[in-house]
Amino acid sequence: MKNIFFTTAMLALGALLFNSCERVEMPNEIASEQQNQFQEVLRLNMDNIGDIPVGTSSGIRRTPGIYGKAPSKHQAVYLYIPNLTADVQKRVYNVRSLRDISELTLNHGAVVYLTNENATLDIQFTVPVQETQNSLAPMVAEAKRFLSSKGFTGQGIQEMIIAENGTEYDLILVAMLLQEATSSFTWTGNPFIDCALVAIGIDVAWAFMGAGVHSWTELRRLFRTVANRALGPIGAVVALGAYGACLHREGVFN
């Protein structure tokens, strides 16, 4: 009897999970309209993201590998820069906003870390967490609506975030990769996807997969890849800043 009850319970649970992650097809015009809205919200919020102030502290190691604490309610971040020329080093020491960090990632291959093991310089940046989260809130909401227009429902998205140990901020970056082609460009024929790849640092093969995500399995695979690359809200704003700078450079965002 116990085995029968267990089997019945597992079948019921399986049905529940399947239904919660069942993809609901939406009319193409709704998805297209929601994509346009998502891109507009990104464009309107780029300046707010770039203007977030960044504090800096250098030479504050007490012992090798240990930095002083970031101010309360701030997140400490560090940069690894593969080719640290004198000019790039000067730019690093002149960082005053998230826009400056984003430009270093876009133009000089800088990688952001939350620990100092890979830091190129003895310098710590501090980013206000609450201000960063507030700046991302409109884009998180729009990313969820955009994913919903693709047929991915809210309950399934929340389950995916928990299962993959990600954050809702990663949804913004995933949505960036799921945009359909709108104009001729270089790698994929899609400036929005190509700039997302530059900003997030994912192999170009993901762009083709991203444009063709049609199941929860594919979406979770893409989400897992993004979540492993991102660093919560801090990583999201840095990537978004680089994304906006890339689109501006290519004449998409003016």
ZIZI-V288169 format. One record per residue. N is the residue number from 1. PHI is phi in whole degrees, 0 to 359 (* if undefined). PSI is psi in whole degrees, 0 to 359 (none if undefined). BURIAL is 1 if it has 24 or more other C-alpha atoms within 12 Angstrom, else 0. Layout:
n=N phi=PHI psi=PSI burial=BURIAL
n=N phi=PHI psi=PSI burial=BURIAL
This chain:
n=1 phi=* psi=320 burial=0
n=2 phi=298 psi=319 burial=0
n=3 phi=294 psi=322 burial=0
n=4 phi=295 psi=317 burial=0
n=5 phi=296 psi=317 burial=0
n=6 phi=297 psi=316 burial=0
n=7 phi=297 psi=317 burial=0
n=8 phi=297 psi=318 burial=0
n=9 phi=296 psi=318 burial=0
n=10 phi=293 psi=321 burial=0
n=11 phi=296 psi=320 burial=0
n=12 phi=294 psi=318 burial=0
n=13 phi=296 psi=318 burial=0
n=14 phi=298 psi=319 burial=0
n=15 phi=295 psi=321 burial=0
n=16 phi=296 psi=315 burial=0
n=17 phi=294 psi=321 burial=0
n=18 phi=297 psi=316 burial=0
n=19 phi=293 psi=324 burial=0
n=20 phi=292 psi=334 burial=0
n=21 phi=251 psi=15 burial=1
n=22 phi=287 psi=131 burial=1
n=23 phi=280 psi=130 burial=1
n=24 phi=255 psi=114 burial=0
n=25 phi=293 psi=138 burial=0
n=26 phi=244 psi=152 burial=0
n=27 phi=303 psi=144 burial=0
n=28 phi=302 psi=325 burial=0
n=29 phi=293 psi=329 burial=0
n=30 phi=290 psi=314 burial=0
n=31 phi=298 psi=319 burial=1
n=32 phi=295 psi=317 burial=1
n=33 phi=295 psi=319 burial=0
n=34 phi=291 psi=326 burial=1
n=35 phi=297 psi=316 burial=1
n=36 phi=300 psi=320 burial=1
n=37 phi=293 psi=320 burial=1
n=38 phi=299 psi=315 burial=1
n=39 phi=295 psi=324 burial=1
n=40 phi=292 psi=319 burial=0
n=41 phi=296 psi=320 burial=1
n=42 phi=300 psi=312 burial=1
n=43 phi=299 psi=316 burial=1
n=44 phi=291 psi=335 burial=0
n=45 phi=260 psi=358 burial=1
n=46 phi=299 psi=317 burial=1
n=47 phi=295 psi=320 burial=1
n=48 phi=299 psi=319 burial=1
n=49 phi=294 psi=312 burial=1
n=50 phi=297 psi=331 burial=1
n=51 phi=279 psi=353 burial=1
n=52 phi=299 psi=124 burial=1
n=53 phi=288 psi=147 burial=1
n=54 phi=238 psi=126 burial=1
n=55 phi=271 psi=156 burial=1
n=56 phi=226 psi=147 burial=1
n=57 phi=217 psi=133 burial=1
n=58 phi=228 psi=155 burial=0
n=59 phi=66 psi=32 burial=0
n=60 phi=247 psi=17 burial=0
n=61 phi=292 psi=130 burial=0
n=62 phi=270 psi=322 burial=0
n=63 phi=222 psi=160 burial=0
n=64 phi=307 psi=130 burial=0
n=65 phi=83 psi=1 burial=0
n=66 phi=238 psi=125 burial=0
n=67 phi=257 psi=164 burial=1
n=68 phi=292 psi=159 burial=1
n=69 phi=288 psi=147 burial=0
n=70 phi=290 psi=152 burial=1
n=71 phi=304 psi=155 burial=0
n=72 phi=305 psi=140 burial=0
n=73 phi=68 psi=18 burial=0
n=74 phi=238 psi=152 burial=1
n=75 phi=253 psi=128 burial=1
n=76 phi=281 psi=136 burial=1
n=77 phi=226 psi=157 burial=1
n=78 phi=224 psi=156 burial=1
n=79 phi=242 psi=136 burial=1
n=80 phi=252 psi=126 burial=1
n=81 phi=237 psi=117 burial=1
n=82 phi=296 psi=326 burial=0
n=83 phi=233 psi=88 burial=0
n=84 phi=271 psi=89 burial=0
n=85 phi=278 psi=171 burial=0
n=86 phi=298 psi=322 burial=0
n=87 phi=294 psi=317 burial=0
n=88 phi=293 psi=320 burial=1
n=89 phi=299 psi=321 burial=0
n=90 phi=297 psi=319 burial=0
n=91 phi=296 psi=322 burial=1
n=92 phi=298 psi=315 burial=1
n=93 phi=288 psi=348 burial=1
n=94 phi=260 psi=9 burial=0
n=95 phi=296 psi=127 burial=1
n=96 phi=230 psi=347 burial=0
n=97 phi=213 psi=169 burial=1
n=98 phi=295 psi=334 burial=1
n=99 phi=300 psi=320 burial=1
n=100 phi=296 psi=318 burial=1
n=101 phi=294 psi=318 burial=1
n=102 phi=299 psi=321 burial=1
n=103 phi=292 psi=327 burial=1
n=104 phi=293 psi=323 burial=1
n=105 phi=290 psi=322 burial=1
n=106 phi=286 psi=315 burial=1
n=107 phi=263 psi=340 burial=1
n=108 phi=228 psi=13 burial=1
n=109 phi=68 psi=21 burial=1
n=110 phi=295 psi=143 burial=1
n=111 phi=241 psi=133 burial=1
n=112 phi=267 psi=135 burial=1
n=113 phi=232 psi=155 burial=1
n=114 phi=264 psi=356 burial=1
n=115 phi=233 psi=165 burial=1
n=116 phi=261 psi=11 burial=1
n=117 phi=301 psi=325 burial=0
n=118 phi=254 psi=11 burial=0
n=119 phi=297 psi=134 burial=1
n=120 phi=283 psi=322 burial=1
n=121 phi=240 psi=159 burial=1
n=122 phi=280 psi=66 burial=1
n=123 phi=215 psi=137 burial=1
n=124 phi=242 psi=133 burial=1
n=125 phi=256 psi=146 burial=1
n=126 phi=237 psi=130 burial=1
n=127 phi=241 psi=131 burial=1
n=128 phi=292 psi=119 burial=1
n=129 phi=291 psi=311 burial=1
n=130 phi=296 psi=318 burial=0
n=131 phi=297 psi=322 burial=1
n=132 phi=295 psi=313 burial=1
n=133 phi=297 psi=320 burial=1
n=134 phi=297 psi=321 burial=0
n=135 phi=291 psi=334 burial=1
n=136 phi=271 psi=341 burial=1
n=137 phi=306 psi=312 burial=1
n=138 phi=299 psi=326 burial=1
n=139 phi=283 psi=328 burial=1
n=140 phi=298 psi=312 burial=1
n=141 phi=299 psi=319 burial=1
n=142 phi=288 psi=325 burial=1
n=143 phi=296 psi=320 burial=1
n=144 phi=296 psi=319 burial=1
n=145 phi=294 psi=321 burial=1
n=146 phi=296 psi=315 burial=1
n=147 phi=295 psi=325 burial=1
n=148 phi=296 psi=322 burial=1
n=149 phi=292 psi=340 burial=1
n=150 phi=274 psi=357 burial=1
n=151 phi=100 psi=6 burial=1
n=152 phi=259 psi=112 burial=1
n=153 phi=281 psi=162 burial=1
n=154 phi=299 psi=317 burial=1
n=155 phi=296 psi=317 burial=0
n=156 phi=296 psi=323 burial=1
n=157 phi=296 psi=316 burial=1
n=158 phi=296 psi=320 burial=1
n=159 phi=296 psi=322 burial=0
n=160 phi=295 psi=317 burial=1
n=161 phi=301 psi=314 burial=1
n=162 phi=293 psi=314 burial=0
n=163 phi=296 psi=325 burial=0
n=164 phi=263 psi=6 burial=1
n=165 phi=56 psi=41 burial=0
n=166 phi=256 psi=196 burial=1
n=167 phi=226 psi=163 burial=1
n=168 phi=293 psi=340 burial=1
n=169 phi=292 psi=332 burial=1
n=170 phi=295 psi=337 burial=1
n=171 phi=297 psi=328 burial=1
n=172 phi=298 psi=314 burial=1
n=173 phi=291 psi=323 burial=1
n=174 phi=296 psi=315 burial=1
n=175 phi=299 psi=324 burial=1
n=176 phi=301 psi=323 burial=1
n=177 phi=279 psi=346 burial=1
n=178 phi=262 psi=6 burial=1
n=179 phi=288 psi=143 burial=1
n=180 phi=279 psi=157 burial=1
n=181 phi=298 psi=136 burial=1
n=182 phi=235 psi=347 burial=0
n=183 phi=198 psi=169 burial=0
n=184 phi=284 psi=138 burial=0
n=185 phi=211 psi=210 burial=0
n=186 phi=264 psi=279 burial=0
n=187 phi=291 psi=302 burial=0
n=188 phi=254 psi=356 burial=1
n=189 phi=81 psi=11 burial=0
n=190 phi=226 psi=107 burial=1
n=191 phi=298 psi=327 burial=1
n=192 phi=291 psi=319 burial=1
n=193 phi=289 psi=315 burial=1
n=194 phi=300 psi=317 burial=1
n=195 phi=290 psi=329 burial=1
n=196 phi=295 psi=320 burial=1
n=197 phi=295 psi=320 burial=1
n=198 phi=297 psi=316 burial=1
n=199 phi=287 psi=321 burial=1
n=200 phi=271 psi=332 burial=1
n=201 phi=84 psi=28 burial=1
n=202 phi=265 psi=145 burial=1
n=203 phi=308 psi=143 burial=0
n=204 phi=300 psi=336 burial=1
n=205 phi=300 psi=330 burial=0
n=206 phi=294 psi=335 burial=1
n=207 phi=296 psi=316 burial=1
n=208 phi=294 psi=320 burial=1
n=209 phi=293 psi=321 burial=1
n=210 phi=297 psi=318 burial=1
n=211 phi=292 psi=342 burial=1
n=212 phi=246 psi=23 burial=0
n=213 phi=290 psi=119 burial=1
n=214 phi=231 psi=5 burial=0
n=215 phi=216 psi=163 burial=1
n=216 phi=294 psi=327 burial=1
n=217 phi=298 psi=315 burial=0
n=218 phi=293 psi=319 burial=0
n=219 phi=296 psi=317 burial=1
n=220 phi=295 psi=324 burial=1
n=221 phi=295 psi=316 burial=1
n=222 phi=293 psi=316 burial=1
n=223 phi=300 psi=318 burial=1
n=224 phi=298 psi=318 burial=1
n=225 phi=296 psi=316 burial=1
n=226 phi=295 psi=314 burial=1
n=227 phi=299 psi=325 burial=1
n=228 phi=290 psi=334 burial=1
n=229 phi=272 psi=328 burial=1
n=230 phi=278 psi=170 burial=1
n=231 phi=229 psi=52 burial=1
n=232 phi=67 psi=212 burial=1
n=233 phi=296 psi=326 burial=1
n=234 phi=294 psi=311 burial=1
n=235 phi=298 psi=324 burial=1
n=236 phi=294 psi=316 burial=1
n=237 phi=290 psi=325 burial=1
n=238 phi=295 psi=315 burial=1
n=239 phi=296 psi=319 burial=1
n=240 phi=295 psi=322 burial=1
n=241 phi=297 psi=317 burial=1
n=242 phi=294 psi=323 burial=1
n=243 phi=299 psi=312 burial=1
n=244 phi=296 psi=319 burial=1
n=245 phi=296 psi=322 burial=1
n=246 phi=296 psi=313 burial=1
n=247 phi=295 psi=325 burial=1
n=248 phi=294 psi=318 burial=0
n=249 phi=297 psi=326 burial=0
n=250 phi=272 psi=3 burial=0
n=251 phi=81 psi=14 burial=0
n=252 phi=274 psi=311 burial=0
n=253 phi=259 psi=116 burial=0
n=254 phi=241 psi=none burial=0
